[in-house]
Amino acid sequence: MQRHALVTGGAGFIGSHLVDRLLAEGWRVTVVDNFDPFYDPAIKEQNVAQHLKNPSYSLYRLDIRDLQGLRRELKDHYDVIVHLAAKAGVRPSIQGPVTYQEVNVTGTQNMLEFAREREIGQFVFASSSSVYGINPNVPWREDDHVLMPISPYASTKVSGELMGHVYSHLYGIRFIALRFFTVYGPRQRPDLAIHKFARLMLAGQSVPIFGDGTTRRDYTYVDDIVEGVRAAMTYEASRYEIFNLGNNQTVSLKELIQLLEDVLRVRARIEWLPEAPGDVPQTWADIGKAQARLGYCPRTGLAQGLEYFAEWIRESAELRNG
């Protein structure tokens, strides 16, 4: 029988790549996405254009805050929920914390309620490396319970993980939280650093750098993230787990700019700005647990992944310019 996945946020960056993979594997896929105008909804429309041609694909333009709408519209049986939908971004969450709470906490609870009511036994949740916050013990391990989030966005992801534990304990739902570490690649959201920097550099405009360029990130290519999500969708060894999905390497912002200069073949003009509130000094994933339990093994180094990204952004610019 054809397996059926319900993917929230499936029109977005990571979600659309996951849908590509599932449809190629013969899954039936139902996507819930509200095409939030946080960035241009036309980008998401482009992400789903090919999916809509597949008879195994269904798209529902629903808001995860609307539990009654979810109940009313989603009538099928689903084998697994992959909950990627969220209000994203650390800095914007400081400006609008209430909305982040509504979408990321209430929305996640609604999806867990939906899973409970429909007896959907597998729930994969997109968490974030931001939950670790300013924890100095790097690389970060899932069994280090010293979480020090410093943004509303990060706190909502901690809440989602804890709610998942409650529903797993009370209702027997297998809940797998995946802490994503700085995901990049083709279709990356335009507000994220690599995409934003690349567009500005190609346009000859200055690149805003907050702080002194020494902040470090564990950049993870989107195909590697999708591999981890796929493994979590069929994980059965325990009822509740948290996994880091990163690249197990940390790169400074200055080094990232230099790599972008190499792949884009342009020089960056830097605009130095004060350090931004909510930004953590470094992220660095210990991926030993995901390797052992999920068979997770990131294969794309940053230099290679940026080559793929540069190729995509050039092609996108050519299509826009006709």
C-alpha positions as CSV (number, residue, x, y, z in Angstrom):
1,M,0.0,0.0,0.0
2,Q,1.2,3.5,-0.8
3,R,2.5,5.3,2.3
4,H,1.0,8.7,3.0
5,A,2.9,11.6,4.6
6,L,1.3,14.8,5.9
7,V,3.9,17.6,5.6
8,T,3.3,21.0,7.1
9,G,5.3,23.8,5.6
10,G,5.8,21.7,2.5
11,A,5.9,24.6,0.1
12,G,8.9,26.1,1.8
13,F,12.6,25.6,1.4
14,I,13.3,22.4,3.3
15,G,9.7,21.1,2.8
16,S,9.7,21.3,-0.9
17,H,13.0,19.4,-1.1
18,L,11.5,16.7,1.2
19,V,8.4,16.5,-1.0
20,D,10.7,16.0,-4.1
21,R,12.2,13.1,-2.3
22,L,9.0,11.5,-1.1
23,L,7.2,11.7,-4.5
24,A,10.3,10.2,-6.2
25,E,10.1,7.3,-3.7
26,G,6.5,6.7,-4.5
27,W,4.9,8.2,-1.4
28,R,1.5,10.0,-1.4
29,V,2.1,13.5,0.0
30,T,-0.4,16.0,1.5
31,V,1.0,19.4,2.1
32,V,-0.4,22.0,4.5
33,D,1.0,25.5,4.0
34,N,-0.5,29.0,4.5
35,F,1.9,30.8,2.1
36,D,2.8,33.2,4.8
37,P,4.0,36.6,3.4
38,F,7.1,36.6,5.6
39,Y,8.8,36.4,2.3
40,D,7.3,36.6,-1.2
41,P,4.7,33.9,-1.5
42,A,5.5,33.6,-5.3
43,I,8.7,31.8,-4.3
44,K,6.6,29.1,-2.6
45,E,4.3,29.0,-5.6
46,Q,7.3,28.2,-7.7
47,N,8.4,25.5,-5.3
48,V,5.1,23.6,-5.6
49,A,4.6,24.1,-9.3
50,Q,6.0,20.7,-10.3
51,H,4.5,19.0,-7.3
52,L,1.0,20.0,-8.4
53,K,1.4,18.0,-11.6
54,N,1.8,14.8,-9.6
55,P,-1.4,12.8,-8.9
56,S,0.1,11.6,-5.6
57,Y,0.3,15.2,-4.3
58,S,-2.3,17.3,-2.6
59,L,-1.9,20.9,-1.4
60,Y,-4.1,22.5,1.3
61,R,-3.7,26.2,1.9
62,L,-4.4,26.1,5.6
63,D,-3.0,27.8,8.7
64,I,-1.8,25.4,11.5
65,R,-3.4,27.8,14.0
66,D,-6.8,26.8,12.7
67,L,-7.4,23.4,14.2
68,Q,-11.0,23.3,13.1
69,G,-9.9,23.9,9.5
70,L,-7.4,21.1,9.7
71,R,-10.0,18.8,11.0
72,R,-12.5,19.8,8.3
73,E,-10.2,19.7,5.3
74,L,-7.8,16.8,6.0
75,K,-9.9,13.6,5.8
76,D,-7.4,11.0,4.7
77,H,-5.3,8.5,6.7
78,Y,-1.7,9.6,7.2
79,D,1.1,7.3,8.2
80,V,3.4,10.1,9.5
81,I,3.3,13.8,10.1
82,V,6.4,15.8,9.3
83,H,5.8,19.2,11.0
84,L,8.1,21.8,9.4
85,A,5.7,24.7,9.4
86,A,6.8,27.6,11.7
87,K,7.2,31.3,12.0
88,A,11.0,31.4,11.2
89,G,13.8,33.8,12.1
90,V,15.6,34.8,15.2
91,R,15.7,38.5,14.8
92,P,12.1,39.0,13.6
93,S,10.9,36.9,16.6
94,I,12.3,39.7,18.9
95,Q,10.0,42.2,17.2
96,G,6.9,40.0,17.2
97,P,7.1,37.4,20.0
98,V,3.4,36.9,20.4
99,T,2.9,35.8,16.8
100,Y,5.8,33.4,17.1
101,Q,4.2,31.9,20.2
102,E,0.8,31.5,18.4
103,V,2.2,29.9,15.3
104,N,5.0,27.8,16.7
105,V,3.6,26.7,20.0
106,T,-0.2,26.7,19.4
107,G,0.3,25.5,15.9
108,T,2.5,22.6,17.0
109,Q,0.0,21.7,19.7
110,N,-2.8,21.7,17.1
111,M,-0.8,19.2,14.9
112,L,-0.2,17.0,17.9
113,E,-3.9,17.1,18.7
114,F,-4.6,16.2,15.1
115,A,-2.2,13.3,15.4
116,R,-3.8,12.1,18.6
117,E,-7.3,12.3,17.2
118,R,-6.4,10.5,14.0
119,E,-4.2,8.0,15.7
120,I,-1.1,8.9,13.6
121,G,1.7,7.2,15.4
122,Q,4.8,8.9,13.9
123,F,5.5,12.6,14.3
124,V,8.7,14.3,13.1
125,F,9.2,17.8,14.4
126,A,11.6,20.4,12.9
127,S,13.4,21.9,15.9
128,S,16.4,24.1,15.7
129,S,20.0,24.5,16.9
130,S,18.9,27.8,18.4
131,V,17.5,25.9,21.4
132,Y,21.1,25.6,22.7
133,G,21.5,29.3,22.7
134,I,24.6,30.5,24.5
135,N,25.5,27.1,25.9
136,P,29.4,27.1,25.8
137,N,29.8,23.3,25.8
138,V,30.5,22.7,22.2
139,P,30.0,20.7,20.1
140,W,26.5,20.6,21.3
141,R,25.1,17.2,22.4
142,E,21.4,16.2,22.7
143,D,22.1,14.8,26.2
144,D,23.3,18.2,27.5
145,H,20.2,19.5,29.0
146,V,21.6,23.0,29.6
147,L,19.5,24.8,27.1
148,M,20.0,28.6,27.1
149,P,17.8,30.1,24.3
150,I,18.1,33.8,23.8
151,S,15.3,34.6,21.3
152,P,11.5,34.0,21.3
153,Y,12.0,31.8,18.2
154,A,14.3,29.5,20.1
155,S,12.0,29.4,23.1
156,T,9.1,28.2,20.9
157,K,11.2,25.4,19.6
158,V,12.0,24.3,23.1
159,S,8.3,24.4,23.9
160,G,7.6,22.2,20.8
161,E,10.1,19.6,22.0
162,L,8.5,19.5,25.5
163,M,5.0,19.3,24.2
164,G,6.1,16.4,22.0
165,H,7.3,14.6,25.1
166,V,3.9,15.0,26.8
167,Y,2.0,13.7,23.8
168,S,4.4,10.8,23.4
169,H,4.1,9.9,27.1
170,L,0.3,10.3,27.4
171,Y,-0.9,9.1,23.9
172,G,1.9,6.8,22.6
173,I,2.8,9.0,19.6
174,R,6.4,8.5,18.5
175,F,7.9,12.0,18.5
176,I,11.2,12.7,16.9
177,A,12.6,16.2,17.2
178,L,15.3,17.2,14.7
179,R,17.5,20.1,15.6
180,F,18.5,21.6,12.3
181,F,21.8,23.5,12.0
182,T,21.8,26.4,9.5
183,V,20.4,24.7,6.5
184,Y,21.3,26.1,3.0
185,G,21.1,25.1,-0.6
186,P,18.9,25.8,-3.7
187,R,15.5,27.4,-2.8
188,Q,16.9,28.7,0.5
189,R,14.7,31.5,2.0
190,P,15.8,34.9,0.7
191,D,16.2,36.3,4.3
192,L,18.8,33.8,5.3
193,A,22.5,34.8,5.3
194,I,23.9,32.8,2.4
195,H,21.0,33.7,0.0
196,K,20.9,37.3,1.1
197,F,24.7,37.8,0.9
198,A,24.9,36.2,-2.5
199,R,22.1,38.4,-4.0
200,L,23.7,41.5,-2.7
201,M,27.2,40.5,-3.9
202,L,25.9,39.7,-7.4
203,A,24.2,43.0,-7.5
204,G,27.3,44.9,-6.4
205,Q,25.7,46.1,-3.2
206,S,27.2,46.1,0.3
207,V,26.7,43.1,2.6
208,P,25.6,43.9,6.2
209,I,27.7,42.0,8.7
210,F,26.6,42.2,12.4
211,G,29.5,42.1,14.8
212,D,33.1,41.5,13.8
213,G,32.6,38.5,11.5
214,T,33.9,35.9,14.1
215,T,30.5,34.3,14.8
216,R,30.6,30.7,13.7
217,R,27.9,28.4,12.3
218,D,27.6,24.7,11.4
219,Y,26.2,25.0,7.8
220,T,24.3,21.9,6.6
221,Y,23.3,21.2,3.0
222,V,19.6,20.7,2.4
223,D,20.0,17.2,0.8
224,D,21.7,16.0,4.0
225,I,18.9,17.4,6.1
226,V,16.4,15.6,4.0
227,E,18.3,12.3,4.5
228,G,18.0,12.8,8.2
229,V,14.3,13.6,8.0
230,R,13.6,10.5,5.9
231,A,15.4,8.3,8.4
232,A,13.3,9.9,11.3
233,M,10.1,9.2,9.4
234,T,10.7,5.4,9.7
235,Y,12.6,5.4,13.0
236,E,11.0,2.9,15.5
237,A,13.7,2.1,18.1
238,S,12.2,4.4,20.8
239,R,9.2,6.5,21.6
240,Y,10.8,9.9,22.0
241,E,14.1,11.2,20.7
242,I,16.0,14.4,19.9
243,F,18.6,14.4,17.2
244,N,21.1,17.0,15.9
245,L,21.2,17.3,12.2
246,G,24.3,19.3,11.4
247,N,27.5,19.0,9.5
248,N,29.8,18.7,12.5
249,Q,32.0,21.5,11.3
250,T,32.0,25.2,12.3
251,V,32.8,28.1,10.0
252,S,33.3,31.8,10.8
253,L,31.2,34.4,9.0
254,K,34.4,35.8,7.5
255,E,35.3,32.4,6.1
256,L,31.8,32.1,4.7
257,I,32.1,35.4,2.9
258,Q,35.5,34.3,1.4
259,L,33.9,31.0,0.1
260,L,31.0,32.9,-1.4
261,E,33.5,35.2,-3.2
262,D,35.2,32.2,-4.7
263,V,32.0,30.5,-6.0
264,L,30.3,33.7,-7.2
265,R,33.5,35.1,-8.6
266,V,32.8,38.6,-7.1
267,R,34.3,40.6,-4.3
268,A,32.1,41.4,-1.3
269,R,31.7,45.0,-0.1
270,I,31.2,44.7,3.7
271,E,29.1,47.1,5.8
272,W,30.1,46.5,9.4
273,L,27.2,46.8,11.9
274,P,26.8,46.4,15.6
275,E,26.2,42.9,17.0
276,A,22.5,42.0,16.7
277,P,20.4,40.9,19.8
278,G,19.4,37.2,19.8
279,D,22.4,36.1,17.6
280,V,24.4,33.3,19.3
281,P,28.2,33.4,19.0
282,Q,28.5,29.9,17.5
283,T,26.6,26.7,16.6
284,W,28.3,23.3,16.4
285,A,26.6,20.0,16.2
286,D,27.7,16.7,17.7
287,I,26.1,14.3,15.3
288,G,27.2,11.1,16.9
289,K,23.7,10.1,18.1
290,A,22.1,10.7,14.7
291,Q,24.9,8.7,13.0
292,A,24.4,5.8,15.4
293,R,20.5,5.8,15.5
294,L,19.5,7.2,12.1
295,G,22.4,6.3,9.9
296,Y,22.8,10.0,9.3
297,C,26.0,10.9,7.4
298,P,26.3,14.4,5.9
299,R,28.0,14.1,2.5
300,T,28.2,17.7,1.2
301,G,31.0,19.9,2.5
302,L,30.4,23.7,2.6
303,A,32.5,24.5,-0.5
304,Q,30.7,21.9,-2.6
305,G,27.3,22.9,-1.3
306,L,28.0,26.6,-2.1
307,E,28.9,25.6,-5.6
308,Y,25.5,24.0,-6.0
309,F,23.8,27.0,-4.5
310,A,25.7,29.4,-6.7
311,E,24.7,27.5,-9.8
312,W,21.0,27.6,-8.7
313,I,21.0,31.4,-7.9
314,R,22.6,32.2,-11.3
315,E,20.0,30.1,-13.1
316,S,17.2,31.8,-11.0
317,A,18.5,35.2,-12.0
318,E,18.7,34.2,-15.7
319,L,15.0,33.0,-15.5
320,R,13.9,36.2,-13.9
321,N,15.8,38.4,-16.4
322,G,14.2,36.4,-19.3
